[in-house]
Amino acid sequence: MARRTKKVGICGKYGTRYGATLRKLLKKIEVQQHSKYTCVFCGKDNVKRVATGIWKCGSCQKTQAGGAYVLATPAATSVRSNISRLRKARAEN
């Protein structure tokens, strides 16, 4: 199959509509949302988005909540690290 797009990738379906900047932002989001992520339960790269905020592993069939477009949002990652840091500090005292 011939290669159809060089730059636009998944946003080729929008053609020349909506402006280049918005299409670039949309490309970033759509690539993240359609990619596979690593499962925290079985360790395989098989977690896919089922619906908004719902992610399911194809191997172990575990369903988990996450971000709308990404499995782990930056805010959730920082909260998780802060909680673990505070638990560690509490355990030392």
C-alpha positions in Angstrom: 0.0 0.0 0.0 1.4 3.4 -1.0 2.1 6.0 1.7 -0.5 8.6 1.5 0.6 11.3 3.9 4.0 12.6 4.9 3.3 15.3 7.5 -0.3 15.2 8.5 -0.6 11.6 9.4 -3.9 10.8 11.2 -5.2 14.3 10.5 -5.3 13.8 6.8 -9.0 13.1 7.1 -9.6 16.8 7.8 -8.0 18.0 4.6 -7.4 21.7 4.5 -10.1 22.5 7.1 -9.8 24.0 10.6 -6.3 25.5 10.2 -2.8 24.0 10.6 -2.3 24.8 14.3 -5.5 23.1 15.4 -4.8 20.1 13.2 -1.3 19.7 14.8 -2.8 19.8 18.2 -5.5 17.3 17.2 -2.8 15.0 15.7 -1.0 14.9 19.0 -4.1 14.0 20.9 -5.4 11.4 18.4 -2.0 9.7 18.2 -1.9 9.4 22.0 -5.5 8.2 22.3 -5.1 5.5 19.6 -1.7 4.1 20.8 -1.3 1.1 23.1 -0.1 1.6 26.7 1.6 -0.7 29.2 -0.7 -2.6 31.6 0.2 -2.1 35.2 -1.2 -5.5 36.1 0.4 -7.9 33.5 3.1 -5.6 32.1 2.2 -6.1 28.4 1.7 -3.2 25.9 -1.9 -4.0 25.3 -4.0 -1.3 27.0 -6.4 0.4 24.6 -9.0 3.1 25.0 -12.6 1.7 25.1 -14.4 5.0 25.8 -13.7 8.4 27.3 -11.5 7.7 30.4 -12.0 3.9 30.2 -9.0 1.7 29.3 -8.9 -2.0 28.9 -6.0 -4.5 28.6 -6.5 -7.0 25.8 -4.4 -9.6 27.6 -5.6 -9.8 31.2 -9.0 -8.1 30.5 -8.6 -5.7 33.3 -10.4 -2.4 33.0 -9.0 0.8 34.5 -9.9 4.4 34.7 -7.6 7.0 33.2 -7.5 10.2 31.3 -9.8 11.0 28.4 -7.0 10.8 25.8 -4.0 9.3 27.7 -4.0 6.5 30.2 -2.0 8.4 32.9 -2.5 12.2 32.8 0.3 14.5 34.0 -1.8 15.6 37.0 -2.5 12.0 38.0 1.2 11.2 37.8 2.2 14.1 40.0 -0.5 13.2 42.5 0.7 9.6 42.6 4.3 10.6 43.2 3.3 13.1 46.0 1.2 10.4 47.7 4.1 8.0 47.7 6.5 10.6 48.9 4.2 11.5 51.8 3.7 7.8 52.7 7.4 7.3 52.7 7.9 10.3 55.0 5.2 9.1 57.4 6.7 5.6 57.5 10.1 7.1 58.5 8.6 9.0 61.4 
